[in-house]
Amino acid sequence: MNSHEKLFAELAVQKLQNQTRRHFLIDCVSKVGGLAMAPLLFGCEPEQLIKKSTGLNLSERDLNPLAPLPPPFLGKAKSIIYLHMAGAPSQLELFDYKPELAKFHDKDCPESLLEGRKFAFIRGVPKMLGPQAKFAQHGQSGAWVSDYLPHFAKVADEVAFLKAVHTDQFNHGPAQLFMQTGSPRLGRPSLGSWVTYGLGTENQNLPGFVVLTSGGKTPDAGKSVWGSGFLPSVYQGVQCRAKGDPVLYLEDPSGMSRDLKKNVISAINQVNQEDFETFGDPEILARINQYEMAYRMQIEVPEVMNINDEPEHIHELYGTKAGEESFANNCLLARKLVEKGVRVVQLYDWGWDTHGTDHDGSIDKGLRNKCREIDRPMSALLLDLKQRGLLEETLVVWGGEFGRTPMQENREGKIQGFMGRDHHVDAFTMWMAGGGVKKGASYGITDDFGFSGVDERVSVHDLHATILHLMGFNHEKFTYEFQGRPFRLTDVHGELIHSVLA
């Protein structure tokens, strides 16, 4: 039984023992305006009034679900910035250099790569597709990076590459859910929700988990990829916008003063308090906290989400333009948010599904154009965090939901007019930086075609286990009781990737 279930049971017993008709009438009269007048009459905030009026032994975490908590053991990272390229970029054009693949360009795919395999858009025998980018080694680590990412090549020594990541989902929606929640099905908490649940957040005037999107659309799996699942809803990601009001309805309507807004929230939370005393649902405590958070966010959010006050050299570094909802602006906002104490910032950039069915979706044009959008800002993010002394305590993760095949897409048994790669689950590349990650490391080896991992393979659960470890959690012990059993982000799987730990 978790703490919320114990709280519910304790409150239910108390209500059954103490509630009488006279008690009910006195309760109703005595609490009219109680929360609104709490600071004046009782010298305490609403949370403390709940504690006094219920008589329950409520912890600070019960009253404030986002209160900061120390990790079970000392983690190297205090916050996470996760850059998800929705649609899955091709590792064979970015990081996984395969000169042997070039020799097989436009030749029939070997049967051994097709037998017993399932693909999204390959029918018959496709042609092999050699690397479309030019590769070179960079930095002291000698990391292979393509000419699609010239800015990133200069910071390659800061990151650890995972070259043989694999998954078991080749459709975008389920694969994105799996990558972000540890399950391809709806209903599980996201990685950001787990971390915020375990650690709270250091800035009580901002959400613990902020989501920023670019590319014109949300991920295929929708907002469930930053949902809280069966965790209390206060831990779900809060989506902010780089263009217009950062959060909808952030400004008060005309004629409503801040004091009046406070009284309205207090009155609403009075009703919430009475519901909590009656039903004991911990979601009501979360609701009270969210109303108070929304009130405080009106002051803090406009400041932190404003990039206009950044110096010109920072705008030049990131390639930002005020007023746009771009990946560049979101990278700068991510730095500002972790600098202000936000625990998790998730960036989703849509448009990486380069199938090659037209000019804009081809590897040579579509992928190259997407790389131009992210190359400078994601490199600038690492440099900016480093120069501010934040990279050591901020974990940066980059990747998509799966990889791309070494053979060309072939939907109807004929080669498409423009070259593209199909979805691929057996091998793709991700990278991590900062927050306890070994600089310049490379883990994982794929075969000569980049088709399968042959050594040091990494599962999605291994990735999650390692991220939680860097945040100070043992992934096998970090659980939440739901429907009669303990759940965890890594389910019953996951091993630490020791080789990328500093």
GIJO-V533336 format. One record per residue. N is the residue number from 1. RES is the residue in three letters. PHI is phi in whole degrees, 0 to 359 (999 if undefined). OMEGA is omega in degrees with one decimal (none if undefined). Layout:
# GIJO-V533336
n->N res->RES phi->PHI omega->OMEGA
n->N res->RES phi->PHI omega->OMEGA
This chain:
# GIJO-V533336
n->1 res->MET phi->999 omega->-179.8
n->2 res->ASN phi->278 omega->-174.1
n->3 res->SER phi->297 omega->179.5
n->4 res->HIS phi->291 omega->178.3
n->5 res->GLU phi->293 omega->177.2
n->6 res->LYS phi->297 omega->178.7
n->7 res->LEU phi->298 omega->179.0
n->8 res->PHE phi->299 omega->-178.3
n->9 res->ALA phi->296 omega->-178.9
n->10 res->GLU phi->297 omega->-179.3
n->11 res->LEU phi->293 omega->179.9
n->12 res->ALA phi->297 omega->179.1
n->13 res->VAL phi->297 omega->-179.3
n->14 res->GLN phi->299 omega->-179.0
n->15 res->LYS phi->297 omega->-179.9
n->16 res->LEU phi->296 omega->-177.1
n->17 res->GLN phi->284 omega->-167.2
n->18 res->ASN phi->254 omega->-170.8
n->19 res->GLN phi->282 omega->172.6
n->20 res->THR phi->232 omega->179.9
n->21 res->ARG phi->300 omega->-179.8
n->22 res->ARG phi->297 omega->179.4
n->23 res->HIS phi->300 omega->-178.2
n->24 res->PHE phi->297 omega->-178.0
n->25 res->LEU phi->294 omega->178.5
n->26 res->ILE phi->297 omega->-179.2
n->27 res->ASP phi->301 omega->-178.0
n->28 res->CYS phi->295 omega->-176.4
n->29 res->VAL phi->292 omega->-172.7
n->30 res->SER phi->289 omega->-174.4
n->31 res->LYS phi->253 omega->175.5
n->32 res->VAL phi->293 omega->-179.3
n->33 res->GLY phi->73 omega->-174.8
n->34 res->GLY phi->301 omega->-177.8
n->35 res->LEU phi->291 omega->-178.7
n->36 res->ALA phi->299 omega->-177.3
n->37 res->MET phi->262 omega->-173.9
n->38 res->ALA phi->304 omega->-178.9
n->39 res->PRO phi->297 omega->-177.5
n->40 res->LEU phi->285 omega->-173.6
n->41 res->LEU phi->275 omega->-172.1
n->42 res->PHE phi->247 omega->179.4
n->43 res->GLY phi->66 omega->-179.4
n->44 res->CYS phi->213 omega->177.9
n->45 res->GLU phi->278 omega->-178.1
n->46 res->PRO phi->306 omega->-178.9
n->47 res->GLU phi->299 omega->179.7
n->48 res->GLN phi->291 omega->177.7
n->49 res->LEU phi->295 omega->176.6
n->50 res->ILE phi->302 omega->-177.4
n->51 res->LYS phi->297 omega->-179.0
n->52 res->LYS phi->290 omega->-173.5
n->53 res->SER phi->286 omega->-179.6
n->54 res->THR phi->275 omega->-177.3
n->55 res->GLY phi->74 omega->-178.8
n->56 res->LEU phi->274 omega->177.5
n->57 res->ASN phi->275 omega->-177.0
n->58 res->LEU phi->275 omega->178.0
n->59 res->SER phi->280 omega->175.9
n->60 res->GLU phi->300 omega->-179.3
n->61 res->ARG phi->289 omega->175.6
n->62 res->ASP phi->297 omega->-176.5
n->63 res->LEU phi->280 omega->179.2
n->64 res->ASN phi->227 omega->-175.1
n->65 res->PRO phi->298 omega->-179.1
n->66 res->LEU phi->259 omega->177.1
n->67 res->ALA phi->301 omega->-178.1
n->68 res->PRO phi->295 omega->178.4
n->69 res->LEU phi->233 omega->173.8
n->70 res->PRO phi->286 omega->176.7
n->71 res->PRO phi->289 omega->178.9
n->72 res->PRO phi->303 omega->171.6
n->73 res->PHE phi->221 omega->-171.8
n->74 res->LEU phi->292 omega->176.3
n->75 res->GLY phi->273 omega->179.9
n->76 res->LYS phi->284 omega->-175.9
n->77 res->ALA phi->255 omega->175.6
n->78 res->LYS phi->255 omega->-178.5
n->79 res->SER phi->211 omega->-178.7
n->80 res->ILE phi->231 omega->165.5
n->81 res->ILE phi->241 omega->-176.6
n->82 res->TYR phi->250 omega->-179.8
n->83 res->LEU phi->257 omega->-177.9
n->84 res->HIS phi->256 omega->178.2
n->85 res->MET phi->268 omega->-173.1
n->86 res->ALA phi->290 omega->-177.1
n->87 res->GLY phi->120 omega->171.9
n->88 res->ALA phi->80 omega->176.6
n->89 res->PRO phi->290 omega->-179.9
n->90 res->SER phi->279 omega->176.7
n->91 res->GLN phi->294 omega->-176.0
n->92 res->LEU phi->283 omega->174.3
n->93 res->GLU phi->255 omega->-174.6
n->94 res->LEU phi->241 omega->-169.2
n->95 res->PHE phi->230 omega->-172.8
n->96 res->ASP phi->256 omega->-173.9
n->97 res->TYR phi->285 omega->-177.1
n->98 res->LYS phi->229 omega->179.7
n->99 res->PRO phi->298 omega->179.1
n->100 res->GLU phi->295 omega->-180.0
n->101 res->LEU phi->297 omega->-179.8
n->102 res->ALA phi->299 omega->-178.7
n->103 res->LYS phi->291 omega->-178.1
n->104 res->PHE phi->260 omega->-177.7
n->105 res->HIS phi->304 omega->176.9
n->106 res->ASP phi->70 omega->173.3
n->107 res->LYS phi->265 omega->179.1
n->108 res->ASP phi->300 omega->178.8
n->109 res->CYS phi->294 omega->176.4
n->110 res->PRO phi->301 omega->-179.2
n->111 res->GLU phi->301 omega->-178.0
n->112 res->SER phi->298 omega->178.5
n->113 res->LEU phi->276 omega->-175.6
n->114 res->LEU phi->254 omega->-173.0
n->115 res->GLU phi->297 omega->177.2
n->116 res->GLY phi->73 omega->-176.9
n->117 res->ARG phi->255 omega->174.8
n->118 res->LYS phi->245 omega->178.0
n->119 res->PHE phi->229 omega->-179.7
n->120 res->ALA phi->283 omega->-171.8
n->121 res->PHE phi->223 omega->175.6
n->122 res->ILE phi->245 omega->176.9
n->123 res->ARG phi->232 omega->179.6
n->124 res->GLY phi->72 omega->-179.6
n->125 res->VAL phi->254 omega->-178.9
n->126 res->PRO phi->277 omega->174.1
n->127 res->LYS phi->268 omega->174.7
n->128 res->MET phi->286 omega->-178.6
n->129 res->LEU phi->233 omega->179.5
n->130 res->GLY phi->291 omega->178.7
n->131 res->PRO phi->303 omega->-179.5
n->132 res->GLN phi->267 omega->179.9
n->133 res->ALA phi->251 omega->174.4
n->134 res->LYS phi->261 omega->-176.5
n->135 res->PHE phi->249 omega->172.0
n->136 res->ALA phi->208 omega->177.1
n->137 res->GLN phi->271 omega->-174.2
n->138 res->HIS phi->223 omega->174.6
n->139 res->GLY phi->70 omega->178.3
n->140 res->GLN phi->293 omega->-179.5
n->141 res->SER phi->283 omega->-177.6
n->142 res->GLY phi->68 omega->-178.2
n->143 res->ALA phi->294 omega->176.0
n->144 res->TRP phi->278 omega->177.3
n->145 res->VAL phi->225 omega->-176.1
n->146 res->SER phi->277 omega->178.3
n->147 res->ASP phi->287 omega->172.3
n->148 res->TYR phi->291 omega->-174.0
n->149 res->LEU phi->230 omega->-176.7
n->150 res->PRO phi->295 omega->178.4
n->151 res->HIS phi->290 omega->-178.8
n->152 res->PHE phi->296 omega->179.5
n->153 res->ALA phi->303 omega->-178.0
n->154 res->LYS phi->283 omega->-179.8
n->155 res->VAL phi->244 omega->-175.8
n->156 res->ALA phi->300 omega->179.4
n->157 res->ASP phi->290 omega->-179.0
n->158 res->GLU phi->277 omega->-168.9
n->159 res->VAL phi->247 omega->171.0
n->160 res->ALA phi->245 omega->-178.6
n->161 res->PHE phi->268 omega->170.3
n->162 res->LEU phi->248 omega->-168.4
n->163 res->LYS phi->268 omega->-174.8
n->164 res->ALA phi->230 omega->175.2
n->165 res->VAL phi->286 omega->177.6
n->166 res->HIS phi->222 omega->179.2
n->167 res->THR phi->221 omega->176.3
n->168 res->ASP phi->235 omega->-179.1
n->169 res->GLN phi->235 omega->-179.0
n->170 res->PHE phi->248 omega->169.8
n->171 res->ASN phi->253 omega->-168.8
n->172 res->HIS phi->303 omega->-176.0
n->173 res->GLY phi->303 omega->178.6
n->174 res->PRO phi->299 omega->-179.5
n->175 res->ALA phi->292 omega->176.7
n->176 res->GLN phi->293 omega->175.6
n->177 res->LEU phi->300 omega->-179.9
n->178 res->PHE phi->299 omega->-178.6
n->179 res->MET phi->294 omega->-174.8
n->180 res->GLN phi->262 omega->-176.6
n->181 res->THR phi->236 omega->-177.8
n->182 res->GLY phi->83 omega->179.0
n->183 res->SER phi->213 omega->177.8
n->184 res->PRO phi->280 omega->-178.7
n->185 res->ARG phi->251 omega->-179.4
n->186 res->LEU phi->294 omega->171.6
n->187 res->GLY phi->114 omega->179.9
n->188 res->ARG phi->263 omega->177.5
n->189 res->PRO phi->291 omega->177.3
n->190 res->SER phi->284 omega->177.4
n->191 res->LEU phi->305 omega->179.3
n->192 res->GLY phi->299 omega->178.2
n->193 res->SER phi->292 omega->177.7
n->194 res->TRP phi->301 omega->-177.2
n->195 res->VAL phi->296 omega->-179.8
n->196 res->THR phi->292 omega->174.9
n->197 res->TYR phi->299 omega->-176.5
n->198 res->GLY phi->283 omega->-172.8
n->199 res->LEU phi->241 omega->-173.6
n->200 res->GLY phi->66 omega->179.1
n->201 res->THR phi->214 omega->-174.3
n->202 res->GLU phi->277 omega->-179.5
n->203 res->ASN phi->252 omega->-175.9
n->204 res->GLN phi->281 omega->177.4
n->205 res->ASN phi->260 omega->179.0
n->206 res->LEU phi->228 omega->175.6
n->207 res->PRO phi->298 omega->176.8
n->208 res->GLY phi->283 omega->-172.8
n->209 res->PHE phi->223 omega->-176.2
n->210 res->VAL phi->246 omega->-179.6
n->211 res->VAL phi->242 omega->175.9
n->212 res->LEU phi->233 omega->-178.2
n->213 res->THR phi->239 omega->175.2
n->214 res->SER phi->212 omega->-179.2
n->215 res->GLY phi->93 omega->174.5
n->216 res->GLY phi->95 omega->-179.2
n->217 res->LYS phi->217 omega->171.6
n->218 res->THR phi->278 omega->179.1
n->219 res->PRO phi->301 omega->-178.6
n->220 res->ASP phi->302 omega->-179.1
n->221 res->ALA phi->282 omega->178.6
n->222 res->GLY phi->74 omega->-174.2
n->223 res->LYS phi->285 omega->176.3
n->224 res->SER phi->296 omega->-179.3
n->225 res->VAL phi->290 omega->171.6
n->226 res->TRP phi->238 omega->178.6
n->227 res->GLY phi->280 omega->-178.3
n->228 res->SER phi->263 omega->177.7
n->229 res->GLY phi->56 omega->-179.2
n->230 res->PHE phi->273 omega->172.5
n->231 res->LEU phi->286 omega->175.9
n->232 res->PRO phi->307 omega->-170.8
n->233 res->SER phi->294 omega->179.0
n->234 res->VAL phi->297 omega->-177.7
n->235 res->TYR phi->266 omega->177.7
n->236 res->GLN phi->286 omega->179.0
n->237 res->GLY phi->291 omega->176.2
n->238 res->VAL phi->255 omega->-177.9
n->239 res->GLN phi->281 omega->176.4
n->240 res->CYS phi->245 omega->-177.4
n->241 res->ARG phi->244 omega->177.8
n->242 res->ALA phi->276 omega->-178.0
n->243 res->LYS phi->240 omega->-176.5
n->244 res->GLY phi->76 omega->176.9
n->245 res->ASP phi->297 omega->-179.7
n->246 res->PRO phi->303 omega->178.1
n->247 res->VAL phi->230 omega->-179.9
n->248 res->LEU phi->300 omega->178.4
n->249 res->TYR phi->61 omega->179.3
n->250 res->LEU phi->291 omega->179.5
n->251 res->GLU phi->271 omega->179.1
n->252 res->ASP phi->287 omega->176.0
n->253 res->PRO phi->298 omega->178.0
n->254 res->SER phi->302 omega->178.5
n->255 res->GLY phi->93 omega->178.4
n->256 res->MET phi->258 omega->178.8
n->257 res->SER phi->278 omega->179.3
n->258 res->ARG phi->294 omega->177.9
n->259 res->ASP phi->295 omega->178.7
n->260 res->LEU phi->296 omega->177.7
n->261 res->LYS phi->300 omega->179.2
n->262 res->LYS phi->297 omega->179.6
n->263 res->ASN phi->295 omega->178.1
n->264 res->VAL phi->297 omega->179.5
n->265 res->ILE phi->297 omega->178.9
n->266 res->SER phi->297 omega->179.0
n->267 res->ALA phi->293 omega->177.5
n->268 res->ILE phi->298 omega->-177.9
n->269 res->ASN phi->287 omega->171.6
n->270 res->GLN phi->297 omega->177.3
n->271 res->VAL phi->297 omega->178.3
n->272 res->ASN phi->300 omega->179.8
n->273 res->GLN phi->297 omega->-179.2
n->274 res->GLU phi->295 omega->175.8
n->275 res->ASP phi->296 omega->-179.8
n->276 res->PHE phi->295 omega->179.8
n->277 res->GLU phi->295 omega->-179.6
n->278 res->THR phi->279 omega->-170.6
n->279 res->PHE phi->252 omega->177.9
n->280 res->GLY phi->70 omega->-179.1
n->281 res->ASP phi->285 omega->-179.5
n->282 res->PRO phi->297 omega->176.2
n->283 res->GLU phi->297 omega->179.4
n->284 res->ILE phi->290 omega->174.6
n->285 res->LEU phi->298 omega->177.8
n->286 res->ALA phi->297 omega->-180.0
n->287 res->ARG phi->295 omega->177.2
n->288 res->ILE phi->302 omega->-179.7
n->289 res->ASN phi->298 omega->-178.2
n->290 res->GLN phi->292 omega->176.2
n->291 res->TYR phi->296 omega->178.3
n->292 res->GLU phi->295 omega->177.9
n->293 res->MET phi->298 omega->179.4
n->294 res->ALA phi->301 omega->179.0
n->295 res->TYR phi->295 omega->-179.1
n->296 res->ARG phi->288 omega->-179.5
n->297 res->MET phi->297 omega->-179.0
n->298 res->GLN phi->300 omega->178.7
n->299 res->ILE phi->272 omega->-170.1
n->300 res->GLU phi->277 omega->-172.2
n->301 res->VAL phi->297 omega->-179.2
n->302 res->PRO phi->303 omega->-179.4
n->303 res->GLU phi->288 omega->-175.3
n->304 res->VAL phi->288 omega->-179.0
n->305 res->MET phi->270 omega->179.3
n->306 res->ASN phi->259 omega->179.5
n->307 res->ILE phi->263 omega->-176.9
n->308 res->ASN phi->295 omega->-177.2
n->309 res->ASP phi->274 omega->176.9
n->310 res->GLU phi->287 omega->-179.9
n->311 res->PRO phi->295 omega->-174.7
n->312 res->GLU phi->299 omega->-178.4
n->313 res->HIS phi->293 omega->176.4
n->314 res->ILE phi->287 omega->176.4
n->315 res->HIS phi->298 omega->178.3
n->316 res->GLU phi->293 omega->-179.9
n->317 res->LEU phi->297 omega->-176.5
n->318 res->TYR phi->274 omega->-172.1
n->319 res->GLY phi->77 omega->-175.6
n->320 res->THR phi->273 omega->173.3
n->321 res->LYS phi->225 omega->-176.8
n->322 res->ALA phi->301 omega->176.6
n->323 res->GLY phi->91 omega->178.6
n->324 res->GLU phi->262 omega->172.2
n->325 res->GLU phi->258 omega->-172.6
n->326 res->SER phi->240 omega->176.0
n->327 res->PHE phi->298 omega->179.3
n->328 res->ALA phi->299 omega->178.3
n->329 res->ASN phi->300 omega->-178.9
n->330 res->ASN phi->293 omega->176.5
n->331 res->CYS phi->296 omega->177.5
n->332 res->LEU phi->295 omega->177.4
n->333 res->LEU phi->297 omega->178.2
n->334 res->ALA phi->299 omega->176.8
n->335 res->ARG phi->298 omega->-179.8
n->336 res->LYS phi->298 omega->-177.9
n->337 res->LEU phi->291 omega->178.8
n->338 res->VAL phi->291 omega->176.2
n->339 res->GLU phi->296 omega->179.0
n->340 res->LYS phi->272 omega->174.9
n->341 res->GLY phi->101 omega->175.5
n->342 res->VAL phi->290 omega->-172.8
n->343 res->ARG phi->282 omega->-175.6
n->344 res->VAL phi->227 omega->173.0
n->345 res->VAL phi->237 omega->-177.5
n->346 res->GLN phi->248 omega->175.9
n->347 res->LEU phi->253 omega->175.3
n->348 res->TYR phi->246 omega->177.2
n->349 res->ASP phi->246 omega->-175.1
n->350 res->TRP phi->270 omega->172.1
n->351 res->GLY phi->118 omega->-175.4
n->352 res->TRP phi->262 omega->-176.8
n->353 res->ASP phi->271 omega->-172.7
n->354 res->THR phi->274 omega->-178.8
n->355 res->HIS phi->280 omega->179.1
n->356 res->GLY phi->88 omega->-179.7
n->357 res->THR phi->273 omega->175.2
n->358 res->ASP phi->204 omega->-176.7
n->359 res->HIS phi->300 omega->-175.3
n->360 res->ASP phi->291 omega->-178.4
n->361 res->GLY phi->260 omega->-178.5
n->362 res->SER phi->284 omega->176.8
n->363 res->ILE phi->299 omega->-173.1
n->364 res->ASP phi->293 omega->-176.7
n->365 res->LYS phi->255 omega->-176.6
n->366 res->GLY phi->298 omega->-178.4
n->367 res->LEU phi->292 omega->179.2
n->368 res->ARG phi->299 omega->179.4
n->369 res->ASN phi->295 omega->177.4
n->370 res->LYS phi->297 omega->179.6
n->371 res->CYS phi->295 omega->176.6
n->372 res->ARG phi->299 omega->-178.9
n->373 res->GLU phi->288 omega->-173.4
n->374 res->ILE phi->254 omega->-170.0
n->375 res->ASP phi->301 omega->-178.3
n->376 res->ARG phi->294 omega->-175.7
n->377 res->PRO phi->295 omega->-178.6
n->378 res->MET phi->289 omega->175.2
n->379 res->SER phi->290 omega->177.9
n->380 res->ALA phi->298 omega->179.2
n->381 res->LEU phi->302 omega->179.2
n->382 res->LEU phi->296 omega->-179.3
n->383 res->LEU phi->295 omega->-177.8
n->384 res->ASP phi->293 omega->176.7
n->385 res->LEU phi->299 omega->-178.0
n->386 res->LYS phi->294 omega->-176.9
n->387 res->GLN phi->291 omega->178.0
n->388 res->ARG phi->265 omega->-178.7
n->389 res->GLY phi->74 omega->-177.0
n->390 res->LEU phi->261 omega->-174.3
n->391 res->LEU phi->294 omega->-179.2
n->392 res->GLU phi->296 omega->-178.8
n->393 res->GLU phi->246 omega->177.7
n->394 res->THR phi->239 omega->177.2
n->395 res->LEU phi->271 omega->177.3
n->396 res->VAL phi->251 omega->-179.4
n->397 res->VAL phi->238 omega->179.7
n->398 res->TRP phi->229 omega->174.9
n->399 res->GLY phi->166 omega->174.7
n->400 res->GLY phi->251 omega->-177.4
n->401 res->GLU phi->262 omega->172.4
n->402 res->PHE phi->197 omega->-177.1
n->403 res->GLY phi->250 omega->-177.8
n->404 res->ARG phi->228 omega->-174.8
n->405 res->THR phi->283 omega->173.7
n->406 res->PRO phi->281 omega->176.9
n->407 res->MET phi->258 omega->-180.0
n->408 res->GLN phi->285 omega->173.7
n->409 res->GLU phi->294 omega->-174.7
n->410 res->ASN phi->209 omega->-170.3
n->411 res->ARG phi->285 omega->-174.4
n->412 res->GLU phi->240 omega->-177.7
n->413 res->GLY phi->82 omega->178.4
n->414 res->LYS phi->233 omega->178.4
n->415 res->ILE phi->292 omega->177.9
n->416 res->GLN phi->291 omega->-178.6
n->417 res->GLY phi->293 omega->-177.5
n->418 res->PHE phi->230 omega->-169.6
n->419 res->MET phi->282 omega->175.8
n->420 res->GLY phi->213 omega->-178.0
n->421 res->ARG phi->244 omega->-179.0
n->422 res->ASP phi->276 omega->174.3
n->423 res->HIS phi->299 omega->-178.1
n->424 res->HIS phi->213 omega->-174.9
n->425 res->VAL phi->256 omega->-168.6
n->426 res->ASP phi->279 omega->-177.7
n->427 res->ALA phi->198 omega->170.9
n->428 res->PHE phi->204 omega->-172.8
n->429 res->THR phi->250 omega->169.0
n->430 res->MET phi->230 omega->172.7
n->431 res->TRP phi->218 omega->177.2
n->432 res->MET phi->228 omega->179.0
n->433 res->ALA phi->210 omega->176.3
n->434 res->GLY phi->71 omega->169.4
n->435 res->GLY phi->44 omega->177.5
n->436 res->GLY phi->94 omega->179.4
n->437 res->VAL phi->270 omega->179.7
n->438 res->LYS phi->288 omega->-179.5
n->439 res->LYS phi->291 omega->173.8
n->440 res->GLY phi->72 omega->-178.5
n->441 res->ALA phi->277 omega->173.2
n->442 res->SER phi->220 omega->-175.2
n->443 res->TYR phi->232 omega->178.2
n->444 res->GLY phi->107 omega->179.4
n->445 res->ILE phi->228 omega->175.6
n->446 res->THR phi->252 omega->-179.7
n->447 res->ASP phi->290 omega->-174.0
n->448 res->ASP phi->297 omega->178.7
n->449 res->PHE phi->262 omega->-175.2
n->450 res->GLY phi->70 omega->-175.2
n->451 res->PHE phi->274 omega->-176.8
n->452 res->SER phi->223 omega->172.9
n->453 res->GLY phi->286 omega->179.9
n->454 res->VAL phi->252 omega->178.4
n->455 res->ASP phi->201 omega->176.0
n->456 res->GLU phi->56 omega->178.8
n->457 res->ARG phi->287 omega->-176.9
n->458 res->VAL phi->232 omega->175.1
n->459 res->SER phi->269 omega->175.5
n->460 res->VAL phi->301 omega->179.0
n->461 res->HIS phi->293 omega->175.7
n->462 res->ASP phi->297 omega->178.2
n->463 res->LEU phi->299 omega->179.8
n->464 res->HIS phi->297 omega->179.0
n->465 res->ALA phi->300 omega->-178.3
n->466 res->THR phi->288 omega->177.0
n->467 res->ILE phi->298 omega->178.8
n->468 res->LEU phi->298 omega->178.1
n->469 res->HIS phi->300 omega->-179.9
n->470 res->LEU phi->294 omega->176.3
n->471 res->MET phi->270 omega->175.8
n->472 res->GLY phi->102 omega->-178.3
n->473 res->PHE phi->239 omega->165.8
n->474 res->ASN phi->274 omega->-172.0
n->475 res->HIS phi->298 omega->-179.9
n->476 res->GLU phi->280 omega->-178.7
n->477 res->LYS phi->257 omega->-179.0
n->478 res->PHE phi->275 omega->-171.9
n->479 res->THR phi->230 omega->175.3
n->480 res->TYR phi->218 omega->-179.3
n->481 res->GLU phi->286 omega->178.7
n->482 res->PHE phi->208 omega->179.0
n->483 res->GLN phi->53 omega->171.2
n->484 res->GLY phi->87 omega->177.2
n->485 res->ARG phi->211 omega->178.7
n->486 res->PRO phi->282 omega->175.1
n->487 res->PHE phi->253 omega->174.1
n->488 res->ARG phi->219 omega->-178.6
n->489 res->LEU phi->300 omega->-176.0
n->490 res->THR phi->269 omega->179.4
n->491 res->ASP phi->57 omega->177.1
n->492 res->VAL phi->241 omega->-174.3
n->493 res->HIS phi->236 omega->170.6
n->494 res->GLY phi->100 omega->174.3
n->495 res->GLU phi->229 omega->177.5
n->496 res->LEU phi->294 omega->174.4
n->497 res->ILE phi->266 omega->-172.3
n->498 res->HIS phi->298 omega->-173.2
n->499 res->SER phi->292 omega->179.9
n->500 res->VAL phi->253 omega->177.8
n->501 res->LEU phi->269 omega->-179.1
n->502 res->ALA phi->290 omega->none
